[in-house]
């Protein structure tokens, strides 16, 4: 036996031990649950999957079967699912990656497991052509199956969680795609299904790969401040423990630390530093009631006891005990003032509530035994809404994803009908949303409403506790501007469906006009011809172009003919700060992707030989090759990515850009890694907003700090003062993000300056 054979045998033996140990750990975990012990079928599924994936390895180098075992482990240990789910998790990649079919699984493991595996199997590419990924269609299929069996989506989330945990082995462009999808769809889904622990981990892992420096910075600061948080927690909870012990309550108290992603979001949205985020620590009181009937009363008993120790914030009581969230979450939230002068949120919940808060609907099944049947109305309502969206197929993948997204992250409010019936609605919903929620007829003929007996327009935003009476008129019809102020996926979907029906006539007329015009000019109708005309008239979709033609808002003339014959080219503006680029390099090569920079105004065209795994390096001599859209205004120092547009040019976006988050989800294969390599030669615009107490010489101090001490060029200053308070905007020319930070830090040191933040 030669050395290579020996190495192969040793590796095989090590792999076998690794796989066997992982599977035994899974079985041990399963045997410690309350589920019926169906070990035989789990072992059968494992052996089948092991044989099917034999010889295949993941990018990390480990045997492929380790991934299904890990997914099954998450389903069992972290979600508390049973044998059917574990088998489906072990088999979830068999149909996709091997020659076995869904029918084979049905014959061997039965229809239930086969149906779940079918729902989990990805759709092969080509659904939306070259310009979009099959992600939206895949997701749609997932949701269709989910409405029959919720376990499909639960296992899919387990699969995504393990993929995120092992994301390090992927190329950066794949990392951004997967992290983007996770943040856009899977984290909100986990949130909606009450999987709080998993939602938090998915968000943090996405954040870690999209913004590695910010993640490391916040994590280090959390570790550094741990000691003072522990002391605050001990000091705050000591009198609470004493009181609860006196009351004879069985309980335990734990600290809830805000996740790095939540902290970062707060820092971005509120424009504050880490030290200014005050709600990093929250206290969770979990009690064990003697009787399940007394759970709610016990919550309020503890609340009353807390009020005897600390003063509570009058506007920060959240009663999720009597009014659970749509994902089943129950708890009593109250914010109390500590002796150290800090507001601390206290969450009061029973052990059952705590388990449901962490495991969501998965935990509901655990409590179905005995007299207490968990109310699944909220879940069924949500699944019903999903079905409604699916029943009205969106012609565009992005529209579909957006409408689902609207439904996922919505906070809830409680609204009353004229008869006193409670309706749960998303926060920021309008009268029109409420009308569509009740009935499509009410929504389509709504003219306004009486909210708390006062007349309001249909765009009026509802608040919790409002009583709403919808007013209708038969002469009222759906209008396009309605889409602009509705907040629910249901209302938006219904309005779009009705508008589409109304628009079909105009589109048909427009199509006839185009065909007649092409015929008169001896041009054969084709998709490329239509694409050119849509681009020339700035219409993203063919239907929009036909509609404009049919309604007479545009007309075809000789200029259109010139475009089709190649005599006129519409020059694409680079947007944003490309106008500030003083020169473009000639004939120089980029080390990230081997591309020659052509003379002035030449954009990079991605061809067949382009390596998507290599980053696009942005330097002074290559910056002109890329398009910088105005949606997010990236400057050197920002975390960025590239996106290949439909002309095969590369757009550069911030990774946190809203447009980019949609692109990552729906057009994942077109995402590229991008990096800055600038040498402080070019200038970029940045706008800083300041607030503070007005006094003489404030403007002088600001200009002195920026212009004199830091030698930064100020382009524009706008200051207004009112009743002793001033606010202002300063436009400066900087080399990169680091210079902006230095300016902000310097401005914060000025006397009476209270807030400084970058807005663009």
C-alpha positions in Angstrom: 0.0 0.0 0.0 1.5 3.3 -1.1 1.5 6.5 1.0 -1.4 8.1 -0.9 -3.7 5.1 -0.4 -2.8 5.1 3.3 -3.7 8.8 3.6 -7.0 8.3 1.8 -7.9 5.4 4.2 -7.0 7.5 7.2 -9.1 10.4 5.9 -12.0 8.1 5.2 -11.8 6.7 8.7 -11.7 10.2 10.2 -14.7 11.2 8.1 -16.7 8.2 9.2 -16.0 8.9 12.9 -17.0 12.6 12.4 -20.3 11.7 10.7 -21.1 8.9 13.2 -20.4 11.2 16.2 -22.6 14.0 14.7 -25.5 11.6 14.1 -25.2 10.0 17.6 -25.3 13.5 19.1 -28.5 14.2 17.0 -30.1 11.0 18.3 -29.2 11.8 21.9 -30.7 15.3 21.6 -33.9 13.8 20.0 -34.2 11.2 22.8 -34.2 13.9 25.5 -37.3 15.6 23.9 -40.9 15.0 24.6 -41.6 13.7 21.1 -42.5 10.0 20.4 -39.2 8.1 20.0 -39.2 7.2 16.3 -35.5 6.4 16.1 -35.9 3.8 13.3 -37.2 6.2 10.6 -34.5 8.9 11.5 -31.8 6.2 11.2 -33.2 5.1 7.9 -33.3 8.7 6.6 -29.7 9.2 7.8 -28.4 6.1 6.1 -30.2 7.0 2.9 -28.9 10.6 2.8 -25.4 9.4 3.7 -25.3 6.9 0.8 -26.8 9.5 -1.6 -24.2 12.2 -0.7 -21.3 9.7 -0.5 -18.0 11.1 -1.8 -19.3 14.7 -2.0 -17.6 17.5 0.0 -18.6 21.1 0.9 -16.4 24.1 0.1 -15.2 24.0 3.7 -13.7 20.5 2.9 -16.0 18.5 5.3 -18.2 15.6 4.0 -21.5 17.0 2.5 -23.6 14.8 4.8 -22.4 17.0 7.8 -24.7 19.8 6.5 -28.0 17.8 6.6 -27.0 16.4 10.0 -26.3 20.0 11.3 -29.7 21.3 9.8 -31.5 18.3 11.6 -29.6 19.2 14.8 -30.8 22.8 14.7 -34.4 21.6 13.9 -34.3 19.2 16.9 -32.3 21.2 19.5 -33.1 24.8 18.7 -36.7 24.5 17.4 -37.8 21.4 19.3 -39.2 19.7 16.1 -40.0 16.0 15.9 -39.1 12.9 13.7 -40.9 14.1 10.5 -39.0 17.4 10.5 -35.6 15.7 11.4 -36.1 13.2 8.5 -37.0 16.0 6.1 -33.9 18.0 7.2 -31.6 14.9 6.7 -33.1 14.4 3.2 -33.5 18.1 2.2 -30.7 18.2 -0.4 -31.1 14.6 -1.8 -33.5 15.5 -4.7 -31.6 18.6 -5.6 -28.1 17.2 -5.6 -28.5 13.5 -6.5 -30.5 11.4 -9.1 -33.2 10.5 -6.6 -36.7 12.1 -7.2 -39.5 13.2 -4.9 -41.4 10.0 -6.0 -38.5 7.9 -4.8 -38.7 9.6 -1.3 -42.5 9.2 -1.3 -42.2 5.4 -1.9 -39.6 5.0 0.8 -40.5 7.6 3.5 -44.2 8.4 2.8 -46.0 11.4 1.3 -45.6 13.8 4.3 -41.7 13.8 4.3 -41.6 13.8 0.5 -43.9 16.9 0.3 -41.7 18.8 2.8 -38.5 17.9 0.9 -40.2 19.0 -2.3 -41.0 22.4 -0.8 -37.4 22.7 0.3 -35.9 21.8 -3.0 -34.5 24.7 -5.0 -35.7 25.6 -8.4 -33.2 25.4 -11.2 -32.2 28.7 -12.9 -33.8 30.3 -15.9 -37.2 31.2 -14.5 -36.7 34.9 -15.1 -34.1 34.7 -17.8 -30.6 36.2 -17.5 -31.5 39.3 -15.5 -32.9 37.9 -12.3 -32.2 34.9 -10.1 -34.7 32.2 -9.4 -34.7 33.3 -5.7 -38.2 34.9 -5.8 -39.8 32.0 -7.6 -38.0 29.6 -5.2 -39.3 31.6 -2.3 -42.8 31.6 -3.8 -42.8 27.8 -4.1 -41.6 27.6 -0.5 -44.5 29.7 0.7 -47.0 27.7 -1.3 -45.9 24.5 0.4 -45.6 26.3 3.8 -49.3 27.2 3.7 -50.0 23.4 3.8 -47.3 22.5 6.3 -45.5 25.2 8.4 -42.6 22.8 9.0 -41.3 23.5 5.5 -40.4 27.1 6.3 -39.1 26.1 9.8 -36.6 23.6 8.2 -35.7 26.2 5.5 -34.8 28.6 8.2 -32.6 25.9 9.9 -30.9 25.3 6.5 -30.3 29.0 6.1 -28.9 29.3 9.7 -26.3 26.6 9.1 -25.4 28.1 5.7 -24.8 31.4 7.5 -22.7 29.7 10.2 -20.5 28.2 7.5 -20.4 31.2 5.2 -16.7 31.9 5.7 -15.8 29.2 3.0 -17.7 31.2 0.3 -16.3 33.9 -2.0 -17.1 37.5 -0.9 -19.6 38.1 -3.7 -21.5 34.9 -2.6 -21.3 36.1 1.0 -23.0 39.4 0.1 -25.7 37.6 -1.9 -26.5 35.1 0.9 -26.2 37.6 3.7 -28.4 40.0 1.7 -31.1 37.4 1.2 -30.9 36.5 4.8 -31.4 40.0 6.1 -34.1 40.8 3.5 -36.3 37.7 3.8 -35.2 35.0 6.3 -34.5 37.1 9.4 -38.0 38.8 9.0 -39.5 35.3 8.5 -37.9 34.0 11.6 -39.2 37.1 13.5 -42.7 36.6 12.1 -42.7 33.0 13.3 -41.5 34.0 16.7 -38.0 32.5 16.4 -36.4 35.3 18.3 -33.1 33.6 19.1 -32.6 32.4 15.5 -33.7 35.8 14.1 -31.0 37.6 16.2 -28.3 35.1 15.1 -29.2 35.5 11.4 -29.0 39.3 11.6 -25.7 39.2 13.5 -24.1 36.8 11.0 -25.3 38.8 8.0 -23.9 42.0 9.7 -20.6 40.2 10.4 -20.1 39.5 6.7 -21.4 42.7 5.2 -19.7 45.1 7.6 -16.8 43.1 9.2 -15.1 46.2 10.7 -18.2 47.6 12.3 -19.1 44.2 13.7 -15.7 43.7 15.2 -15.7 47.2 16.7 -19.1 46.8 18.4 -18.3 43.2 19.6 -15.0 44.5 21.2 -16.9 47.4 22.8 -19.5 45.0 24.2 -16.7 42.8 25.7 -14.9 45.9 27.1 -18.1 47.3 28.8 -19.2 43.8 30.1 -17.9 44.4 33.6 -19.8 47.7 34.2 -23.0 46.1 32.7 -22.7 43.2 35.1 -22.4 45.6 38.0 -25.4 47.6 36.8 -27.4 44.4 36.4 -26.5 43.1 39.9 -27.3 46.5 41.6 -30.6 46.8 39.7 -31.9 43.3 40.3 -30.8 42.9 44.0 -33.9 44.7 45.5 -36.1 42.9 42.9 -34.9 39.5 43.9 -35.5 40.4 47.6 -39.1 41.4 46.9 -39.9 38.4 44.7 -38.4 36.1 47.3 -40.7 37.7 50.0 -43.7 37.1 47.6 -42.8 33.4 47.4 -42.6 33.5 43.6 -40.6 30.8 41.8 -38.5 32.7 39.2 -35.1 33.4 37.6 -33.7 36.7 36.3 -31.4 37.0 33.3 -29.8 39.8 31.4 -30.8 40.5 27.8 -27.9 42.1 25.9 -28.8 44.0 22.7 -27.3 42.2 19.7 -24.5 43.9 17.7 -26.8 44.3 14.7 -29.5 46.0 16.7 -26.9 48.3 18.2 -25.5 49.2 14.8 -29.0 49.8 13.4 -29.7 52.2 16.3 -26.4 54.0 15.7 -27.2 54.4 12.0 -30.8 55.4 12.4 -30.4 57.7 15.4 -26.9 59.0 14.4 -25.5 58.2 17.9 -22.2 56.6 19.1 -22.0 53.3 20.9 -21.7 55.1 24.2 -25.0 56.9 23.5 -27.0 53.7 23.1 -28.6 53.4 26.5 -30.8 50.3 26.1 -28.0 47.8 25.6 -29.0 46.1 28.8 -32.5 44.8 29.5 -33.7 42.6 32.4 -35.9 39.5 31.9 -37.9 38.0 34.8 -39.1 34.5 34.0 -41.4 32.9 36.6 -43.0 29.5 37.0 -46.7 29.8 37.9 -48.4 27.3 40.2 -51.4 27.3 37.8 -51.5 28.1 34.1 -54.7 30.1 34.6 -52.8 32.5 36.9 -50.1 33.4 34.4 -51.5 36.8 33.4 -52.4 37.8 37.0 -48.9 36.8 38.2 -47.4 39.1 35.5 -49.3 42.1 36.8 -48.5 41.1 40.5 -44.8 41.3 39.6 -45.4 44.6 37.8 -47.0 46.1 40.9 -44.2 44.9 43.1 -41.6 46.5 40.7 -43.4 49.8 40.9 -42.9 49.8 44.6 -39.1 49.7 44.1 -38.5 51.8 41.0 -40.4 54.5 39.1 -41.8 53.3 35.7 -41.9 55.2 32.5 -45.6 56.2 32.0 -45.5 55.8 28.1 -43.4 52.6 28.0 -45.8 49.9 29.3 -46.3 47.3 26.6 -49.0 44.7 27.4 -48.3 41.7 25.1 -49.8 39.4 27.7 -53.5 40.2 27.0 -52.8 41.1 23.4 -50.1 38.7 22.0 -48.2 39.6 18.9 -49.1 37.8 15.6 -46.1 35.5 16.1 -47.5 34.3 19.5 -45.1 36.4 21.6 -46.4 37.2 25.1 -44.8 39.3 27.8 -45.3 42.4 29.9 -42.7 45.1 29.1 -42.1 48.0 31.4 -39.2 50.6 31.5 -38.0 51.5 35.0 -35.6 54.2 36.2 -32.6 52.6 38.0 -30.9 54.2 41.0 -28.0 55.1 38.7 -30.3 57.3 36.6 -30.6 54.9 33.6 -33.8 53.7 32.0 -33.8 49.9 32.0 -36.5 47.8 30.3 -37.9 44.9 32.3 -39.6 42.0 30.5 -41.9 39.9 32.7 -43.0 36.5 31.3 -43.8 32.9 32.4 -41.6 29.9 31.4 -44.1 29.0 28.7 -44.1 32.5 27.3 -40.3 32.5 27.4 -40.1 29.3 25.5 -42.5 30.6 22.9 -40.6 33.8 22.6 -37.4 31.9 21.7 -38.9 29.1 19.6 -42.1 30.7 18.3 -44.7 28.5 16.7 -42.4 25.5 17.0 -42.9 25.7 20.8 -46.7 25.9 20.5 -46.8 22.2 19.7 -45.2 21.4 23.0 -48.1 22.9 24.9 -50.9 21.4 22.8 -51.3 18.5 25.3 -53.8 18.6 28.1 -56.5 21.2 28.6 -54.7 24.1 27.0 -54.8 24.2 23.2 -52.7 27.0 21.9 -54.6 29.5 19.8 -53.2 29.2 16.3 -55.6 31.8 14.9 -52.9 34.4 14.4 -50.7 31.9 12.5 -53.6 30.9 10.3 -54.5 34.5 9.7 -50.9 35.2 8.5 -50.8 32.1 6.4 -54.2 33.3 4.9 -52.6 36.6 4.0 -49.7 34.9 2.4 -52.1 32.7 0.3 -53.9 35.9 -0.8 -50.6 37.3 -2.1 -49.8 34.0 -3.8 -53.3 33.8 -5.4 -52.7 37.1 -7.2 -49.4 36.3 -9.0 -47.1 39.3 -9.4 -45.7 39.7 -12.9 -42.5 41.0 -11.5 -40.2 39.0 -9.0 -39.3 42.2 -7.2 -42.9 43.2 -6.6 -43.6 39.8 -5.2 -40.7 39.9 -2.8 -41.6 43.5 -1.7 -45.2 42.6 -1.0 -44.1 39.6 1.2 -41.5 41.8 2.9 -44.2 44.4 3.8 -46.0 41.7 5.7 -43.0 40.3 7.6 -41.5 43.1 9.6 -44.6 44.9 10.6 -45.2 45.9 14.2 -48.8 45.6 15.3 -51.5 47.9 16.6 -55.0 47.1 17.7 -57.9 48.8 15.9 -61.7 48.6 16.7 -64.6 48.3 14.3 -67.8 50.3 14.9 -69.2 47.3 16.7 -66.2 47.0 19.0 -64.5 44.0 17.3 -60.7 44.1 17.6 -58.6 43.9 14.5 -54.8 43.5 14.5 -53.1 45.7 11.9 -49.5 46.6 11.1 -48.1 49.9 12.6 -48.3 52.9 10.2 -51.3 51.4 8.4 -53.9 53.8 7.0 -57.7 54.0 6.8 -57.4 52.5 3.3 -55.4 49.5 4.6 -58.1 48.9 7.2 -60.8 49.1 4.6 -59.1 46.5 2.4 -58.5 44.3 5.4 -62.3 44.2 6.1 -63.3 43.6 2.5 -62.0 44.3 -1.0 -65.3 46.1 -1.9 -64.9 48.5 1.0 -61.3 49.2 0.0 -62.0 49.8 -3.7 -64.9 52.2 -2.9 -63.4 53.9 0.2 -63.6 57.7 0.3 -62.5 58.3 3.9 -63.5 57.3 7.4 -64.7 58.4 10.8 -61.9 57.7 13.3 -63.1 58.1 16.9 -66.2 59.8 15.4 -64.0 62.4 13.5 -63.9 62.6 9.7 -60.5 61.8 8.3 -59.1 61.1 4.7 -58.3 57.6 3.6 -54.5 58.3 3.9 -54.9 59.0 7.7 -52.5 56.8 9.7 -54.2 54.8 12.5 -53.1 54.4 16.1 -53.6 51.6 18.6 -57.1 51.9 20.2 -58.7 53.9 17.3 -62.3 53.0 16.4 -62.8 53.2 12.6 -65.9 53.4 10.5 -65.1 53.2 6.8 -67.1 55.5 4.4 -67.7 54.4 0.8 -69.2 55.7 -2.4 -70.2 53.7 -5.5 -68.7 56.4 -7.7 -65.2 55.9 -6.2 -62.7 53.8 -8.1 -59.1 52.6 -7.5 -56.4 55.2 -8.3 -52.7 54.7 -8.9 -51.7 57.2 -6.2 -53.2 54.9 -3.6 -50.2 52.6 -3.7 -48.1 55.5 -2.4 -49.7 55.5 1.1 -50.9 52.0 1.8 -48.7 50.0 4.2 -50.0 46.4 4.0 -49.2 43.8 1.3 -52.9 42.9 1.0 -54.0 46.4 0.1 -51.1 47.0 -2.2 -51.7 43.7 -4.0 -55.4 44.4 -4.5 -54.8 47.9 -5.8 -52.2 46.7 -8.2 -54.4 43.8 -9.4 -57.3 46.2 -10.1 -55.0 48.8 -11.8 -53.6 46.0 -14.0 -57.1 45.0 -15.1 -57.8 48.7 -16.0 -54.5 49.1 -17.7 -54.8 46.1 -20.0 -57.0 48.0 -22.4 -54.6 50.9 -22.7 -51.7 48.4 -23.1 -53.5 46.6 -25.9 -54.1 49.9 -27.7 -50.4 50.9 -27.2 -49.3 47.5 -28.6 -51.4 48.1 -31.7 -49.9 51.6 -32.2 -46.4 50.3 -31.9 -47.0 47.4 -34.4 -48.6 49.7 -36.9 -45.7 52.2 -36.6 -43.0 49.5 -37.0 -44.9 48.1 -40.0 -45.0 51.5 -41.6 -41.2 51.9 -41.2 -40.5 48.3 -42.4 -39.1 47.2 -39.0 -39.8 43.8 -37.7 -41.2 43.7 -34.1 -38.8 41.9 -31.6 -37.8 42.0 -27.9 -34.4 43.9 -28.6 -36.4 46.6 -30.5 -38.8 46.9 -27.6 -35.9 47.1 -25.1 -34.3 49.9 -27.0 -37.5 52.0 -27.1 -38.2 51.3 -23.4 -34.7 52.5 -22.6 -34.9 55.6 -24.8 -38.2 56.6 -23.1 -37.0 55.6 -19.6 -39.6 52.8 -19.0 -38.3 49.9 -16.9 -41.1 47.5 -18.2 -42.6 46.8 -21.6 -46.2 47.1 -20.1 -45.5 50.6 -18.9 -44.3 51.6 -22.3 -47.4 50.2 -24.0 -49.6 51.9 -21.5 -48.0 55.3 -22.1 -48.4 54.8 -25.9 -52.1 53.8 -25.4 -52.8 56.8 -23.2 -51.1 59.1 -25.6 -48.5 60.4 -23.0 -45.7 59.6 -25.5 -45.6 59.5 -29.3 -43.3 57.7 -31.7 -41.5 59.9 -34.2 -38.2 60.2 -36.2 -36.0 60.3 -33.1 -37.3 56.8 -32.2 -36.4 55.7 -35.7 -32.9 57.2 -35.2 -32.5 55.2 -32.0 -33.5 51.9 -33.6 -31.1 52.6 -36.5 -28.2 53.4 -34.2 -28.0 57.0 -35.2 -28.7 58.4 -31.7 -27.3 57.1 -28.5 -28.6 58.1 -25.2 -25.6 58.7 -23.0 -25.9 57.3 -19.6 -25.1 59.6 -16.8 -22.8 58.3 -14.2 -24.7 60.2 -11.5 -23.5 60.9 -8.0 -20.0 62.2 -7.8 -18.6 61.0 -11.1 -18.7 64.6 -12.3 -15.9 65.3 -9.8 -13.5 62.8 -11.3 -10.9 65.0 -13.1 -9.4 62.3 -15.3 -9.6 58.7 -16.4 -6.6 56.5 -16.9 -5.7 55.2 -20.3 -4.6 51.7 -21.1 -3.9 50.7 -17.4 -4.7 47.3 -16.0 -6.7 46.5 -12.8 -5.3 43.7 -10.7 -8.7 42.6 -9.2 -10.2 41.8 -12.6 -8.0 42.0 -15.6 -9.6 44.8 -17.5 -8.1 47.5 -19.7 -9.3 51.0 -19.1 -10.2 52.6 -22.3 -10.0 56.4 -23.0 -12.4 58.9 -21.4 -16.0 58.0 -20.5 -15.6 54.3 -21.2 -17.6 52.1 -18.8 -16.5 48.6 -17.9 -18.5 45.9 -19.8 -18.6 42.5 -18.1 -17.9 39.8 -20.7 -17.8 36.0 -20.7 -14.2 35.9 -19.4 -15.0 38.1 -16.4 -14.2 36.4 -13.0 -17.0 37.2 -10.6 -15.0 35.8 -7.6 -12.4 38.5 -7.9 -13.1 42.0 -6.4 -13.5 45.1 -8.5 -10.7 47.4 -7.4 -11.6 51.1 -7.5 -8.6 53.4 -7.9 -8.2 56.9 -9.2 -7.5 55.5 -12.7 -10.4 53.0 -12.8 -13.2 55.0 -11.0 -14.6 56.2 -14.4 -15.3 52.6 -15.4 -18.0 52.2 -12.8 -21.5 53.7 -12.4 -22.3 55.4 -9.0 -26.1 55.7 -8.6 -27.4 58.5 -6.5 -29.4 56.2 -4.1 -26.6 55.8 -1.5 -23.7 58.1 -2.5 -20.7 55.8 -1.6 -17.4 57.4 -0.9 -14.0 55.8 -0.2 -14.1 54.1 3.2 -17.7 52.9 2.8 -18.3 49.1 2.7 -19.3 48.6 -1.0 -20.3 46.0 -3.5 -20.7 45.8 -7.3 -23.9 45.0 -9.3 -23.9 44.0 -13.0 -26.8 45.9 -14.6 -28.8 44.8 -17.7 -26.2 46.5 -20.0 -23.4 44.5 -18.3 -22.0 47.7 -16.7 -21.0 47.6 -13.0 -22.9 49.8 -10.5 -21.3 50.5 -7.1 -23.5 50.6 -4.0 -23.0 50.8 -0.3 -23.7 47.3 1.2 -26.2 48.9 3.6 -28.1 50.7 0.7 -31.8 49.9 0.4 -31.6 49.4 -3.3 -28.6 47.1 -2.9 -30.5 44.9 -0.3 -33.2 44.3 -2.9 -30.6 43.5 -5.6 -28.8 41.0 -3.4 -32.1 39.2 -2.9 -33.5 39.1 -6.4 -30.4 39.3 -8.6 -27.8 37.4 -6.4 -25.7 36.0 -9.3 -25.0 39.6 -10.5 -23.4 40.7 -7.2 -19.7 41.4 -7.1 -17.2 42.2 -4.4 -15.7 45.7 -4.6 -12.9 47.4 -2.8 -11.4 50.9 -2.6 -7.7 51.5 -3.3 -7.7 55.3 -3.3 -4.7 57.5 -2.5 -6.3 60.8 -1.5 -6.1 62.4 -4.9 -9.8 62.9 -5.7 -12.4 64.8 -3.7 -15.9 63.7 -2.9 -18.9 65.5 -1.5 -20.2 64.9 2.0 -22.9 66.7 3.9 -22.8 67.1 7.7 -25.8 68.2 9.8 -25.3 70.0 13.1 -27.6 71.0 16.0 -26.9 73.0 19.1 -27.5 76.1 21.3 -27.3 79.3 19.4 -24.7 81.9 20.5 -22.5 84.6 19.0 -19.5 83.3 17.1 -20.9 79.8 16.5 -20.6 80.0 12.7 -17.1 81.4 13.1 -16.0 78.5 15.4 -17.4 75.9 12.9 -15.7 77.4 9.9 -12.4 77.8 11.8 -12.4 74.1 12.9 -13.1 72.9 9.3 -11.2 75.4 7.1 -8.4 76.7 9.3 -7.4 73.9 11.6 -8.2 71.0 9.3 -7.7 72.7 5.9 -10.9 71.2 4.4 -12.7 73.0 1.6 -16.3 74.1 2.5 -18.6 74.2 -0.5 -21.8 75.4 1.1 -23.1 76.3 4.6 -26.8 76.8 5.6 -27.5 77.8 9.2 -30.9 78.7 10.8 -31.6 79.8 14.4 -34.9 79.8 16.2 -35.6 80.6 19.9 -32.0 79.9 21.0 -31.6 76.7 19.0 -29.7 76.4 15.7 -29.5 73.8 13.0 -27.3 73.7 10.0 -25.9 71.8 7.0 -22.3 72.0 5.9 -21.2 70.6 2.5 -17.5 69.7 2.4 -15.1 68.2 -0.1 -13.2 65.2 1.4 -11.0 62.4 0.3 -12.7 59.6 2.2 -15.0 58.5 5.0 -12.2 58.7 7.6 -11.9 62.5 7.0 -15.6 62.9 7.6 -15.2 61.1 10.9 -12.3 63.4 11.9 -14.4 66.5 11.0 -17.4 65.2 13.1 -15.2 64.5 16.1 -13.7 68.0 15.9 -17.1 69.7 15.6 -18.5 67.8 18.6 -15.8 69.5 20.8 -17.1 73.0 20.0 -18.9 74.6 23.0 -22.7 74.4 22.8 -22.6 71.9 19.9 -25.0 69.1 20.8 -25.5 66.9 17.7 -23.3 66.2 14.7 -24.1 63.6 12.1 -23.3 62.8 8.4 -26.5 62.7 6.3 -25.0 62.1 2.8 
